[in-house]
Amino acid sequence: MGEKLCDCAEAMAEDVDAAVRAAQDAYDNGPWPRMTGYQRGRILERFADLVEEHAEELALLETLDNGKTYTQSKTIDVPGTAQHLRYFAGFCDKIEGKTIPCATEGFTAYTLREPIGVAGQIIPWNFPILMAGWKIAPALAAGCCIVLKVSWDALWLHTVASFGARLHPSQVQVSQYTPLTALRLGELALEAGVPPGVLNVLTGKGSECGDAITTHNLCDKIAFTGSTDVGKTIMAGASKNIKPVTLELGGNSPIVVCDDCNLEEAVKGAHEALFFNMGQACECGARLFVQEGIYDEFVKKSIELAKQRKVGDPFDESVAQGPLVSEKQVEKVMHYIELGQKEGAKLGYGGKRWGDKGFYLEPTVFYDVKDDMAIARDEIFGPVQVILKFKTMDEVIVRANATEYGLAAAVWAQSLDRMQAATRGIKAGTVWVNTHHIMDAAVPFGGYKQSGFGREHGAAILEHYTQASFYLMCSRVQEQPCSNPLPPAPLPNTQTKSVIVPLPKSKEQRSWVIM
């Protein structure tokens, strides 16, 4: 536990340049962007098949790499990766242009959506294989070529389990701590039929490898998932060459628990909303607002549930919480636990390291937290539940929005009025109703405010990996050429919010689902 697992190569600026030029050559001269959508789709389907065939190996790598439980890796992260590849395989031959009626007589206009070119992609360490799938699938579907940076460092063995899988090099930039599954995906992509040079995976530091990708003049687009501070650096770097950027950044997501909720379900749901993936999820339920009528009972049940959460070897099926990703992350979370106690929040349970080896923390619950405390303001990114009390819906919506973030939120209630008040009132890209953490390849995901811009998933993400080319043709026969075409109307400046509501079990209850 906490012991070195292996070393990975550190990509420097010259390695980035070689990878970007390989991607550019594959885009300019290779078959990938010139294939029919049907042909690309068949290859992505095969890629998804290979991920499923190698599910046990990939789950093993993911847990050794990151510390999350093997059960989560095998049942959520790896299948989710295959789902994204398969979903976007179906989109390959459905990326369409449109015909535009012209106000100028005698003209016909139409558009084509073409691949944007070489996409530079940088992913974090908390969901390595899933984030790679989120980035790779739509870019490949659009016909782009990719340089992917993944998390890199000397890898540390999180558990006592032995490491038996083979390690392979590839070409994509991965996270500083968790490169193994993305590297293996690079190999599986080649096996599936993705041509050489189309998917390039690099392992290296953000300050060297990431910056080189962001500022490279041959990268046509940058996609980044990570912290808000690094997102600002990414934007600044991309601005040097005026290239489009999509950012999925940090969060401090509120959960609003109303006094008419199903209390048992809400307690369990809020527990998993926070402690899932050891609290290392940007959309986790970081601020838990509980209405005063049920507050005391809710706090009591939350503390009991935290006490029951088993910490330990992530390869043990009975374990719910494995280690954090690194000693640095443990130190950061412990700092916030100390701040919470110093600022007067009540510690209901936990607050200490667990065991004498590895990067383990006890599940921790704070209650009677105030909005101005550091543990309520900042993104902790660890297994620390923060419970606050509220009186009215109007009050809690104002408090929920009093943050620089706007990635996600959730409301637990039975009243349709309260559901509507929260889903419409809270400024977040995704709002869950009586659930949390539900992600689907078809449903857009992304943030408001400093949680970023652009959307992952669904048709929305393909807008970011394609660009519209406009063609204007004279459609009448005449001696003089046509002239003075009107420009196309600009697209409206809007943002997409996803509201996810579980379907009621009985048919009689389903009338309120359509909003």
C-alpha positions, 0 to 999 in steps of 0.5 A: 500500500502506498508503494511504487507500482511502475514508472511511465515515460515523461513526454516533453515538448518535442514528444508533443510536437511529434505526436501533433504532427503525426495526428496532423499527417493522419488528418491531411493524408490518412484515411480516417477523415475520408472514410464514410461515416458508416465505415468509421462507425463499424470501427468504433463498434469494434472498439467498444466490443474490445473494451467489453472483451477486456473489461476485467483487465481494464477494471484491474488496471483502473483500480490499481491506477486510481484506488477506486473499488474494483466493483466500481471499475468493472460495473460503472467506469469500464461499461460507461466507456464502452457505452460512449464508444457505441453511442457515438459509433451510431452517430458517425453517419448521422452528422448532417448539414442543412439547406438554408432558404435565402432571402436573395432571389436566385440563391441556394445555400447549404452547410456541411459539418466537417471535422475540426481537425486535430483535437488536443485533449487533457483528462484528469485522474479521478475517472481515467478510463471513463474520461478518455472514453468521453473525449475519444468517442465523439472526436473519432466519430466526427472524423478528427485526429487526437492527441490525448494527455493523461495523468502521469507520475511514478505510479503507486500501488494503492492495495496489497493486490498483485499486479499481473496485467501487461503495460503497453506504450501508446500515444495520448496525454493522460493524468499525472497519476493514472495513465495505464487504462488510457494507454491500453485504450490506445492499443485497443483502438489500433486493434479495432482498426483505428489507423496509426496516427489518429489516436496519440496518447502521451503521459507527462506533466501538465506544465510541460506536456499539457502546455505544449498541447494547448499552445501548439499551432497545429492543434485545432481544438482543445478539450479539458476536464479538470480544475477551474484554475488549470482551466483558466491556464488552458484558456490563456494558452489556447488564446495564443493561436485563437482556437476553440476550447471546451472546459468541464471544470470544478464544482461545489454542487448543492443537494436540496433535501425537502421535508416532504422527501422519502427520508430513507431514500434521501439519506442514502442518495445524499450519502452516495452523492458525496462518498461515491469515488471517495468524494473525488468527483466534480459533480458530487453532492458537496453541499447538503442543504436539509430542511429544518423539519427533518434536519436532526433526524437526517443528520443522525441517519447520515452519521450512522450510514457513514459509520457503516461505510467499509474502508479498505482493500478496493479488491474486496467486494465488501469494501465501499471506499478505497484509498484516495489517489495520492498523498497530496490529495490526502493532505489537501482533504485533511487540511479542510477537515482541520479548517472545518473544526477550527471554524466551528462546524460540528464533526459528527464522524470521521476526520482521521486517516484510516489504517497505517498504510496507503492513502486512506481516510475515514468517511467524514460528516460535518453538520451545523455548517455555515455558508461562509466556512471553507468546507462549504465554499471550496471544492474539497474533492474527498470523502467529507460530507457537509450538512447545512440547514435551511427553512424555505425554498426561496432561501435555499435557492439563493444559498445554493447559487451563492457559489462561483460554480454551476456544474450540477445539483440535486433536489429530493422532494415529492412536490412537483412545485418544489422540484420545479422551483429547484430545477428552474432556480438553481444555476447548474448544467445538470439538475437531478431529481430524487437521484444523483450521479446518473450519466448517460452518453445521450444526455448533455453534461457541462457547467455554468459559471466557473464550472466551464462551458461547452457540453459533453455527451449527446449531439451537443458535443459533436458541435465542438468537434465539427465546424460548419462550412457554408456553400452559396450557389446561384440557382438560376440561369442568367448571363451575369453571375449572382452577387451580394448573398446575405450571411446566415443568421447567427445562432442564439447565445444559449446554454443547455441544462439537463434535468434528470427525473427517474420514471415513477414505477406506476403508470398513474404517477407518470403524468408529472414526468413530462415538464 
